[in-house]
Amino acid sequence: MVEPILSARGLTREYAPEQGCLEVDLDVWPGEVVGIVGESGSGKSTLLRLLSGQERPDAGTLSFTDRAGRQHDLVRVSESAIRQLQRTAFGIVHQNPRDGLRLRISAGGNIGERLMGVGARHYGDIRAQAVHWLSHVEIDPARIDDLPRYFSGGMQQRLQIARNLVTNPGLVFMDEPTGGLDVSVQARLLDTLKRLVHDLGISVVIVTHDMGVARLLADRLLVMRFGRVIETGLTDQVLDDPQAAYTQQLVASILQVS
Amino acid sequence: MSLIDVRSVSKTFILHNQGGVQLPVLRNASFQVTAGECVVLDGPSGTGKSTLLKMLYGNYRADSGQILVQTASGIEDLVAIHPHRMLQIRRDTVGFVSQFLRVIPRVSTWDVVCEPLRRQGADESIVAERARQLLQRLNLPQSLWSLAPATFSGGEQQRVNIARSLMVEYPILLLDEPTASLDAANREVVARLIEEARQRGAAVVGIFHDDGLRSRLADRLYALESAQ
């Protein structure tokens, strides 16, 4: 049986009573997309920051196994080791692409910078990789020397994803990646994400308040409220047969578009 | 040997946001299905046929009882397993043909159909050959294959759905009115595909409102009664 690549037990970070993230257990297996849903203030973004080492827990355990099979204790690991993991083994896609991109260097530079962070030095190789990844996320490689500040929101988000995937991370964290985008642009981004997840065999933990995004992208769901996970299950099971009163309310509030 | 063994499964829906109303839908449902057998769920509407079928796919939860399924690595109880394991069972063991197609808007018919077999890691030439066969047999013209199914007619979408669900030769096949919006010619194609699945040893559980199809495919009926 394949082991989880990320495993959290009793993960806790409490800012104030019922605020933050309380006693969360979570396993992520290779190649699966886990969705964290809930309203704002439910603790889902805090959980994501804890899982990705952007913040340290007050209590609990968290272990990560990288692609080479090495285990990392993410609670005790040093700051520099966490940053090294974030540069290589993790991808972190922010809701606002401006938080994950450098707007004053070219699109190609944004991708190349992360490669150089893991030791790439050959200019031709880096540029070839950048072209490859731009086309992978459906950005015209002719835009390689353009500054991302002149890209549309959807293109910036694609570039942020390319920048993260170039180091072949095993695990990608996404916080509302389709948040600020038009519906038609969202659909295209979701399609790209789904394809990349499958082709590259990466695992994804995605935070979203959009149940439609959760349904299309996530294999499994965690529903959060007041800092706690109140329900878990297969995505379609949670959405079609919700058990908790709160989840029923959340699902009932989805607009039926199709 | 049973591939499916349902033991005393019960379910009550509790509507927390409508005053906690309790709706009992199933009480002590029990039946077995062996390899190569087709069991049709029977009973008036509201007796939980669809609910029971969805439970066999892990889409609905059971309150009590067991749903034992034979997988490549042994017998597993779908009522008790971790959702991660259920994903693997859906990939390899249990297929479901629903009445509705649910896909990402922009994905082509071809990729929608190929996906379940690709997910198993099958060779692309095998995937393509199987997809071509199924799409042709289901009378979906090649001109549609590169298009997203969102704009297709109900019957066309239904056939895309059937092709997708039959890409993998699952040991267990669940069918929820697979021919609901099909014309006579396509109904015949689907009936033959189901017969072929049964002949290769699949355990089939279905809901069919079409009397002709039901008497042609059913080895047995499992009669459901109102749980209220």
Boltz contact constraints between the chains, C-beta under 6 A:
constraints:
  - contact:
      token1: [A, 29]
      token2: [B, 84]
      max_distance: 6.0
  - contact:
      token1: [A, 187]
      token2: [B, 105]
      max_distance: 6.0
  - contact:
      token1: [A, 187]
      token2: [B, 106]
      max_distance: 6.0
  - contact:
      token1: [A, 188]
      token2: [B, 106]
      max_distance: 6.0
  - contact:
      token1: [A, 190]
      token2: [B, 104]
      max_distance: 6.0
  - contact:
      token1: [A, 191]
      token2: [B, 104]
      max_distance: 6.0
  - contact:
      token1: [A, 191]
      token2: [B, 106]
      max_distance: 6.0
  - contact:
      token1: [A, 191]
      token2: [B, 107]
      max_distance: 6.0
  - contact:
      token1: [A, 216]
      token2: [B, 104]
      max_distance: 6.0
  - contact:
      token1: [A, 219]
      token2: [B, 87]
      max_distance: 6.0
  - contact:
      token1: [A, 220]
      token2: [B, 83]
      max_distance: 6.0
  - contact:
      token1: [A, 233]
      token2: [B, 83]
      max_distance: 6.0
  - contact:
      token1: [A, 234]
      token2: [B, 58]
      max_distance: 6.0
  - contact:
      token1: [A, 234]
      token2: [B, 83]
      max_distance: 6.0
  - contact:
      token1: [A, 234]
      token2: [B, 86]
      max_distance: 6.0
  - contact:
      token1: [A, 236]
      token2: [B, 59]
      max_distance: 6.0
  - contact:
      token1: [A, 237]
      token2: [B, 59]
      max_distance: 6.0
  - contact:
      token1: [A, 240]
      token2: [B, 59]
      max_distance: 6.0
  - contact:
      token1: [A, 241]
      token2: [B, 60]
      max_distance: 6.0
  - contact:
      token1: [A, 241]
      token2: [B, 61]
      max_distance: 6.0
  - contact:
      token1: [A, 245]
      token2: [B, 16]
      max_distance: 6.0
  - contact:
      token1: [A, 248]
      token2: [B, 16]
      max_distance: 6.0
  - contact:
      token1: [A, 248]
      token2: [B, 17]
      max_distance: 6.0
  - contact:
      token1: [A, 249]
      token2: [B, 17]
      max_distance: 6.0
